[in-house]
Amino acid sequence: MELQHKITSVISLILATALIFYSSTLEMKSTESAEENGAWYNRSDTIYFWYSDETMSDYVNKAAVSFGEENNVHVLPVLITNDNYLEAINEASIENNQLPDAYILGHESLEMAFLAGLAVPIDDPERKCNDKNFSQAALNAVKYNGRTVGYPLSYDTCALVYNEDYLHDWAGQKALAILKGEGESFVDGEYFEEIDQLSSDGSEETDSQENASADNSSESSSQDAASAEPEVNYDSLSEEEQAAVLAAKTEEVYQGAIPETLNELLTIADSYSAPAGVDGVMSWDVSDILYNFWIIGDVVSLGGESGDDRANLEFNNTKTVNALLRYQYLHHFFNIDSALNNYDKVISDFIDGKMIFTICSVDGVAKLKEAKENGSLEHSYGFAPIPEVDDATLSRSMSMTEVVVINGYSEKKEIANAFARYLTCEFSSELYTRSGKAACFIGANDGYENLSVFDTEYADSVPLPKIIELENFWMELEAMFARVWDGEGVEEQLQGLQDTVRLFFTR
């Protein structure tokens, strides 16, 4: 196979290094007698399990020990940190040299692994891979050509994080304006009205949707205008009565303050009189596609739901133009300089109280918790789904899923399959606390604060495609987003991306 011919001689060094890792990564459970230790080494079967992320060591080692004791087998975890991870697996498999019987792999590499014989359909007699145990996004991530070729282990995706204190402060400002009959500045504006007119395809269905949207907007604006009428004669109340009425109204407004659409988010940004020290209402890492993809996730198709269908590639259309024009508008609105922004800075600025909203990945949960505990984050905060693009277009984040794969070259597939199932299902509630990664198994994250929002986002996310020709697609997409952010023409940029993708398939 073509992949097999691409292997380099560096594998000898990799395998030599792996032997060192055997002793360093395998963690034995402490025992009270030499007989118990001897029983471990005398177990009848041994399988090798490879992984490439050092943060997984504690989780994999603990699972290996637990599974081994329960099933009287020996699981040897091996940490391989070489960049050519899949090629190292391929080389070891061909030479039958302590090959991995199972291993962890990014789901986007499943097609390559499958075609090289390094991944086979799982044996799932208990039907663990079902929609009761895994979200559709997780099930899609392990599908290739209609077959399930791995067990979903962990995921990463994005969610909105907000400063509760600032949002409550904004709610207080709006509540006071309502009580005084001065709430006009808090009425939703039609921020994207001109964009909608430019991107309309003129179809009857689109026209009816736009009319309905306009009607709803008009109705919403009328309701907001009506709410601006003073509910009580606020100025005639005593200070104590004013405080009580304002507190109650503030809580009422705050209950609906978390923005559900971009329009609502911009209304907050447009109307908030922020305190000193706040640099802006929102900022995020606009240079990384992981934090940007949500705005087009609902209007593109990158290989279908499972990301493996070459006949189902659609990203250059009117809806994508519409979404990217909104994205470009956000640059003018929030004035974020991509050259001065990166993820670590954005999180640091949020911790320092310089903004109300940002977008973070799963690692943000631990980072903010640590900052809160050590006192560097003085404000309260919360997580929420990313606002919808508009009433008709969802925001769907990009997701990356790590899966456990059974090596087609293994002679111990049954044991390897059982361990893969144990690692991703039975033992999954230990994953976050031991690795900082969110588990795909439904319910495994329930004991950890703030992960439920990410579970929700992941369940409707768009997985990276598995198509080999699109291996570099994400770099091209990220570069296109950067050019759109800096003001380049959206339609021209999409056409350029489409031309590049054609080249991917013709090389």
BELKA-V786852 format. One record per residue. N is the residue number from 0. PSI is psi in degrees with one decimal (999 if undefined). NEAR is the number of other C-alpha atoms within 8 Angstrom. Layout:
BEGIN
n->N psi->PSI near->NEAR
n->N psi->PSI near->NEAR
END
This chain:
BEGIN
n->0 psi->153.1 near->5
n->1 psi->-40.3 near->5
n->2 psi->-37.1 near->8
n->3 psi->-30.5 near->10
n->4 psi->-9.3 near->6
n->5 psi->-4.3 near->7
n->6 psi->141.6 near->11
n->7 psi->168.3 near->5
n->8 psi->-8.6 near->5
n->9 psi->-13.2 near->6
n->10 psi->-28.6 near->11
n->11 psi->-43.1 near->7
n->12 psi->-38.5 near->7
n->13 psi->-46.8 near->11
n->14 psi->-35.0 near->9
n->15 psi->-41.6 near->8
n->16 psi->-36.5 near->8
n->17 psi->-37.0 near->11
n->18 psi->-35.6 near->8
n->19 psi->-39.1 near->8
n->20 psi->-26.4 near->11
n->21 psi->-46.3 near->12
n->22 psi->-27.6 near->7
n->23 psi->-24.9 near->7
n->24 psi->-20.8 near->11
n->25 psi->122.4 near->11
n->26 psi->116.3 near->8
n->27 psi->143.0 near->5
n->28 psi->135.9 near->5
n->29 psi->138.3 near->4
n->30 psi->163.1 near->7
n->31 psi->-7.6 near->5
n->32 psi->152.5 near->6
n->33 psi->-27.1 near->7
n->34 psi->-39.6 near->6
n->35 psi->-40.7 near->9
n->36 psi->-39.6 near->9
n->37 psi->-37.7 near->8
n->38 psi->-36.3 near->8
n->39 psi->-48.8 near->11
n->40 psi->-18.0 near->7
n->41 psi->6.9 near->6
n->42 psi->146.6 near->10
n->43 psi->-31.2 near->7
n->44 psi->143.7 near->7
n->45 psi->132.6 near->9
n->46 psi->152.7 near->13
n->47 psi->136.0 near->13
n->48 psi->120.0 near->12
n->49 psi->148.8 near->12
n->50 psi->162.7 near->12
n->51 psi->-1.8 near->10
n->52 psi->115.6 near->9
n->53 psi->-27.2 near->7
n->54 psi->-13.9 near->7
n->55 psi->-4.7 near->10
n->56 psi->-50.2 near->11
n->57 psi->-44.2 near->9
n->58 psi->-49.0 near->11
n->59 psi->-42.7 near->10
n->60 psi->-45.0 near->12
n->61 psi->-42.5 near->9
n->62 psi->-39.3 near->11
n->63 psi->-43.5 near->13
n->64 psi->-48.3 near->13
n->65 psi->-48.1 near->8
n->66 psi->-40.5 near->12
n->67 psi->-41.4 near->11
n->68 psi->-37.6 near->9
n->69 psi->-29.0 near->6
n->70 psi->6.2 near->6
n->71 psi->45.9 near->10
n->72 psi->168.4 near->13
n->73 psi->115.3 near->14
n->74 psi->119.7 near->12
n->75 psi->104.8 near->11
n->76 psi->140.4 near->14
n->77 psi->121.1 near->13
n->78 psi->117.8 near->14
n->79 psi->115.2 near->11
n->80 psi->8.6 near->8
n->81 psi->145.5 near->8
n->82 psi->-33.6 near->4
n->83 psi->58.5 near->6
n->84 psi->-51.7 near->10
n->85 psi->-34.4 near->7
n->86 psi->-36.1 near->11
n->87 psi->-40.0 near->12
n->88 psi->-43.4 near->11
n->89 psi->-46.0 near->12
n->90 psi->-47.8 near->11
n->91 psi->-34.7 near->14
n->92 psi->-41.9 near->14
n->93 psi->-41.5 near->8
n->94 psi->-6.5 near->6
n->95 psi->41.0 near->7
n->96 psi->89.8 near->7
n->97 psi->48.7 near->7
n->98 psi->151.7 near->10
n->99 psi->126.2 near->14
n->100 psi->-27.8 near->15
n->101 psi->159.7 near->14
n->102 psi->164.5 near->12
n->103 psi->136.8 near->11
n->104 psi->144.8 near->11
n->105 psi->135.3 near->10
n->106 psi->-26.4 near->13
n->107 psi->-13.9 near->12
n->108 psi->9.2 near->10
n->109 psi->-38.1 near->14
n->110 psi->-45.6 near->12
n->111 psi->-43.6 near->9
n->112 psi->-41.4 near->11
n->113 psi->-45.8 near->11
n->114 psi->-23.4 near->8
n->115 psi->1.1 near->11
n->116 psi->11.3 near->10
n->117 psi->-2.2 near->14
n->118 psi->135.6 near->15
n->119 psi->157.5 near->12
n->120 psi->140.9 near->9
n->121 psi->158.0 near->11
n->122 psi->107.6 near->6
n->123 psi->65.9 near->7
n->124 psi->-27.3 near->5
n->125 psi->0.3 near->4
n->126 psi->50.6 near->6
n->127 psi->-33.8 near->9
n->128 psi->80.9 near->9
n->129 psi->173.7 near->8
n->130 psi->-2.3 near->8
n->131 psi->-25.9 near->6
n->132 psi->-24.2 near->9
n->133 psi->146.4 near->14
n->134 psi->165.6 near->12
n->135 psi->-33.1 near->9
n->136 psi->-41.4 near->13
n->137 psi->-42.3 near->12
n->138 psi->-38.7 near->14
n->139 psi->-36.1 near->11
n->140 psi->-30.0 near->13
n->141 psi->8.1 near->15
n->142 psi->136.6 near->12
n->143 psi->123.6 near->11
n->144 psi->38.7 near->5
n->145 psi->-0.4 near->5
n->146 psi->151.3 near->7
n->147 psi->113.6 near->11
n->148 psi->28.9 near->15
n->149 psi->169.7 near->14
n->150 psi->129.6 near->14
n->151 psi->131.8 near->16
n->152 psi->-62.7 near->14
n->153 psi->164.9 near->11
n->154 psi->163.8 near->13
n->155 psi->139.7 near->12
n->156 psi->-167.7 near->15
n->157 psi->159.4 near->16
n->158 psi->166.1 near->14
n->159 psi->138.0 near->13
n->160 psi->140.5 near->12
n->161 psi->151.9 near->12
n->162 psi->110.3 near->15
n->163 psi->-37.6 near->11
n->164 psi->-44.7 near->9
n->165 psi->-40.7 near->9
n->166 psi->-36.5 near->13
n->167 psi->-36.1 near->11
n->168 psi->-43.4 near->8
n->169 psi->-41.9 near->11
n->170 psi->-36.2 near->13
n->171 psi->-39.0 near->14
n->172 psi->-42.8 near->9
n->173 psi->-40.8 near->12
n->174 psi->-42.5 near->12
n->175 psi->-40.3 near->11
n->176 psi->-39.2 near->11
n->177 psi->-45.8 near->14
n->178 psi->-29.5 near->15
n->179 psi->-0.9 near->13
n->180 psi->27.0 near->10
n->181 psi->38.0 near->10
n->182 psi->12.8 near->14
n->183 psi->-37.8 near->8
n->184 psi->-14.6 near->6
n->185 psi->1.0 near->9
n->186 psi->136.2 near->10
n->187 psi->131.5 near->9
n->188 psi->161.7 near->6
n->189 psi->76.4 near->6
n->190 psi->-29.3 near->7
n->191 psi->17.8 near->8
n->192 psi->-43.9 near->7
n->193 psi->-37.8 near->7
n->194 psi->-42.3 near->10
n->195 psi->-38.6 near->9
n->196 psi->-38.7 near->7
n->197 psi->-32.8 near->6
n->198 psi->2.1 near->10
n->199 psi->136.8 near->10
n->200 psi->0.4 near->6
n->201 psi->3.0 near->6
n->202 psi->157.9 near->7
n->203 psi->-39.0 near->6
n->204 psi->-43.4 near->6
n->205 psi->-42.6 near->10
n->206 psi->-44.3 near->10
n->207 psi->-36.8 near->8
n->208 psi->-40.9 near->8
n->209 psi->-39.2 near->8
n->210 psi->-42.0 near->8
n->211 psi->-41.6 near->8
n->212 psi->-42.3 near->9
n->213 psi->-41.9 near->8
n->214 psi->-45.3 near->8
n->215 psi->-40.7 near->8
n->216 psi->-43.1 near->8
n->217 psi->-42.1 near->8
n->218 psi->-42.2 near->8
n->219 psi->-43.8 near->8
n->220 psi->-38.9 near->10
n->221 psi->-40.8 near->8
n->222 psi->-42.2 near->8
n->223 psi->-39.9 near->11
n->224 psi->-40.6 near->11
n->225 psi->-37.6 near->7
n->226 psi->-16.5 near->9
n->227 psi->-17.2 near->14
n->228 psi->135.3 near->12
n->229 psi->129.7 near->11
n->230 psi->-30.3 near->7
n->231 psi->165.5 near->5
n->232 psi->81.3 near->9
n->233 psi->-43.1 near->9
n->234 psi->-19.3 near->6
n->235 psi->-7.0 near->5
n->236 psi->157.4 near->9
n->237 psi->164.4 near->6
n->238 psi->-40.8 near->6
n->239 psi->-42.2 near->7
n->240 psi->-40.8 near->8
n->241 psi->-44.5 near->11
n->242 psi->-42.0 near->8
n->243 psi->-44.4 near->8
n->244 psi->-42.6 near->8
n->245 psi->-41.0 near->12
n->246 psi->-42.6 near->9
n->247 psi->-42.9 near->8
n->248 psi->-36.7 near->11
n->249 psi->-43.7 near->14
n->250 psi->-37.1 near->10
n->251 psi->-45.5 near->8
n->252 psi->-40.1 near->12
n->253 psi->-32.1 near->12
n->254 psi->-26.8 near->7
n->255 psi->20.8 near->7
n->256 psi->-29.5 near->8
n->257 psi->120.9 near->8
n->258 psi->134.0 near->9
n->259 psi->-14.7 near->10
n->260 psi->162.8 near->11
n->261 psi->-36.1 near->11
n->262 psi->-42.0 near->12
n->263 psi->-37.3 near->10
n->264 psi->-43.7 near->11
n->265 psi->-30.5 near->9
n->266 psi->-42.7 near->12
n->267 psi->-47.2 near->10
n->268 psi->-35.9 near->9
n->269 psi->-25.9 near->6
n->270 psi->-6.1 near->8
n->271 psi->125.7 near->8
n->272 psi->91.7 near->5
n->273 psi->148.1 near->6
n->274 psi->168.7 near->5
n->275 psi->141.2 near->4
n->276 psi->-13.9 near->6
n->277 psi->115.9 near->10
n->278 psi->-29.1 near->6
n->279 psi->162.8 near->9
n->280 psi->-38.1 near->10
n->281 psi->143.7 near->10
n->282 psi->150.8 near->12
n->283 psi->172.5 near->12
n->284 psi->92.6 near->12
n->285 psi->-3.1 near->12
n->286 psi->-8.0 near->11
n->287 psi->124.8 near->8
n->288 psi->-26.7 near->11
n->289 psi->-35.4 near->10
n->290 psi->1.1 near->14
n->291 psi->-26.8 near->9
n->292 psi->-26.8 near->11
n->293 psi->-28.1 near->12
n->294 psi->-20.6 near->13
n->295 psi->-0.3 near->12
n->296 psi->-29.9 near->14
n->297 psi->-10.8 near->10
n->298 psi->8.8 near->9
n->299 psi->160.2 near->11
n->300 psi->120.4 near->10
n->301 psi->69.2 near->13
n->302 psi->20.6 near->15
n->303 psi->-174.4 near->10
n->304 psi->-34.5 near->9
n->305 psi->-1.7 near->14
n->306 psi->29.5 near->14
n->307 psi->9.5 near->12
n->308 psi->104.8 near->11
n->309 psi->-21.9 near->7
n->310 psi->0.0 near->5
n->311 psi->62.8 near->9
n->312 psi->114.0 near->11
n->313 psi->110.8 near->8
n->314 psi->-5.9 near->11
n->315 psi->87.3 near->10
n->316 psi->175.0 near->7
n->317 psi->-39.5 near->9
n->318 psi->-36.7 near->8
n->319 psi->-39.8 near->12
n->320 psi->-47.7 near->13
n->321 psi->-45.1 near->11
n->322 psi->-42.7 near->11
n->323 psi->-30.0 near->12
n->324 psi->-37.8 near->10
n->325 psi->-43.7 near->10
n->326 psi->-44.6 near->10
n->327 psi->-36.8 near->12
n->328 psi->-35.6 near->8
n->329 psi->-31.5 near->9
n->330 psi->-47.5 near->11
n->331 psi->-32.0 near->7
n->332 psi->-47.6 near->6
n->333 psi->-15.4 near->10
n->334 psi->51.2 near->7
n->335 psi->126.4 near->8
n->336 psi->110.9 near->6
n->337 psi->-28.6 near->10
n->338 psi->-22.7 near->5
n->339 psi->-0.9 near->5
n->340 psi->142.5 near->13
n->341 psi->170.9 near->11
n->342 psi->-45.4 near->8
n->343 psi->-39.6 near->6
n->344 psi->-41.3 near->8
n->345 psi->-46.0 near->13
n->346 psi->-40.9 near->11
n->347 psi->-41.9 near->8
n->348 psi->-38.0 near->10
n->349 psi->-43.5 near->13
n->350 psi->-37.1 near->12
n->351 psi->0.2 near->9
n->352 psi->29.4 near->13
n->353 psi->-0.5 near->11
n->354 psi->164.4 near->14
n->355 psi->-44.6 near->14
n->356 psi->148.9 near->12
n->357 psi->177.0 near->14
n->358 psi->130.9 near->13
n->359 psi->162.2 near->13
n->360 psi->-175.3 near->11
n->361 psi->-34.5 near->13
n->362 psi->-20.2 near->9
n->363 psi->-26.5 near->9
n->364 psi->-49.3 near->10
n->365 psi->-38.5 near->9
n->366 psi->-43.5 near->8
n->367 psi->-35.1 near->10
n->368 psi->-43.6 near->8
n->369 psi->-42.1 near->8
n->370 psi->-37.2 near->11
n->371 psi->-40.7 near->10
n->372 psi->-33.6 near->8
n->373 psi->-0.1 near->7
n->374 psi->-2.7 near->7
n->375 psi->-23.4 near->9
n->376 psi->107.9 near->13
n->377 psi->-15.4 near->9
n->378 psi->158.4 near->8
n->379 psi->154.9 near->8
n->380 psi->167.0 near->9
n->381 psi->168.0 near->9
n->382 psi->147.8 near->10
n->383 psi->161.0 near->10
n->384 psi->150.0 near->11
n->385 psi->134.6 near->11
n->386 psi->146.4 near->11
n->387 psi->151.1 near->11
n->388 psi->-46.1 near->12
n->389 psi->-171.7 near->9
n->390 psi->-22.6 near->8
n->391 psi->-12.0 near->5
n->392 psi->119.9 near->9
n->393 psi->160.3 near->10
n->394 psi->121.7 near->13
n->395 psi->115.3 near->14
n->396 psi->160.6 near->17
n->397 psi->147.3 near->14
n->398 psi->150.0 near->14
n->399 psi->130.3 near->12
n->400 psi->131.0 near->14
n->401 psi->131.5 near->12
n->402 psi->157.1 near->14
n->403 psi->124.3 near->14
n->404 psi->144.3 near->15
n->405 psi->126.2 near->19
n->406 psi->125.7 near->14
n->407 psi->-20.4 near->9
n->408 psi->-11.1 near->9
n->409 psi->142.8 near->11
n->410 psi->1.5 near->5
n->411 psi->48.5 near->8
n->412 psi->-35.3 near->11
n->413 psi->-46.4 near->7
n->414 psi->-43.0 near->8
n->415 psi->-40.9 near->12
n->416 psi->-40.4 near->12
n->417 psi->-40.5 near->8
n->418 psi->-39.8 near->10
n->419 psi->-43.1 near->13
n->420 psi->-41.4 near->11
n->421 psi->-43.5 near->11
n->422 psi->-36.9 near->12
n->423 psi->-18.0 near->15
n->424 psi->-76.4 near->9
n->425 psi->-36.2 near->8
n->426 psi->1.5 near->10
n->427 psi->-23.3 near->12
n->428 psi->-14.1 near->10
n->429 psi->-8.9 near->9
n->430 psi->-50.8 near->13
n->431 psi->-43.9 near->12
n->432 psi->-25.9 near->6
n->433 psi->-14.7 near->9
n->434 psi->-17.5 near->11
n->435 psi->9.3 near->10
n->436 psi->144.2 near->11
n->437 psi->131.2 near->12
n->438 psi->145.2 near->15
n->439 psi->-28.5 near->13
n->440 psi->125.9 near->13
n->441 psi->128.7 near->10
n->442 psi->-15.6 near->6
n->443 psi->-25.5 near->11
n->444 psi->4.4 near->12
n->445 psi->-29.9 near->8
n->446 psi->1.0 near->5
n->447 psi->123.9 near->7
n->448 psi->135.8 near->6
n->449 psi->-3.6 near->9
n->450 psi->-17.8 near->12
n->451 psi->-35.0 near->9
n->452 psi->-41.0 near->11
n->453 psi->-36.0 near->13
n->454 psi->-43.5 near->8
n->455 psi->-45.4 near->9
n->456 psi->-42.1 near->14
n->457 psi->-38.0 near->13
n->458 psi->-26.9 near->10
n->459 psi->22.8 near->10
n->460 psi->171.9 near->13
n->461 psi->118.5 near->11
n->462 psi->152.4 near->15
n->463 psi->140.5 near->11
n->464 psi->153.3 near->11
n->465 psi->-7.1 near->16
n->466 psi->123.5 near->13
n->467 psi->-41.2 near->8
n->468 psi->-21.1 near->7
n->469 psi->20.5 near->11
n->470 psi->-37.7 near->8
n->471 psi->9.2 near->7
n->472 psi->-38.2 near->8
n->473 psi->-32.4 near->9
n->474 psi->-40.3 near->7
n->475 psi->-40.4 near->9
n->476 psi->-42.0 near->10
n->477 psi->-41.8 near->11
n->478 psi->-38.2 near->8
n->479 psi->-43.5 near->11
n->480 psi->-40.3 near->11
n->481 psi->-40.8 near->11
n->482 psi->-39.6 near->10
n->483 psi->-43.1 near->13
n->484 psi->-36.5 near->10
n->485 psi->7.2 near->8
n->486 psi->3.5 near->7
n->487 psi->155.6 near->9
n->488 psi->129.8 near->7
n->489 psi->-48.6 near->10
n->490 psi->-39.5 near->7
n->491 psi->-39.8 near->8
n->492 psi->-39.4 near->12
n->493 psi->-39.8 near->12
n->494 psi->-39.4 near->9
n->495 psi->-39.2 near->8
n->496 psi->-40.7 near->11
n->497 psi->-40.9 near->10
n->498 psi->-39.0 near->8
n->499 psi->-41.2 near->8
n->500 psi->-37.2 near->10
n->501 psi->-39.8 near->8
n->502 psi->-35.7 near->8
n->503 psi->-40.2 near->9
n->504 psi->-11.7 near->7
n->505 psi->-10.6 near->5
n->506 psi->999 near->4
END
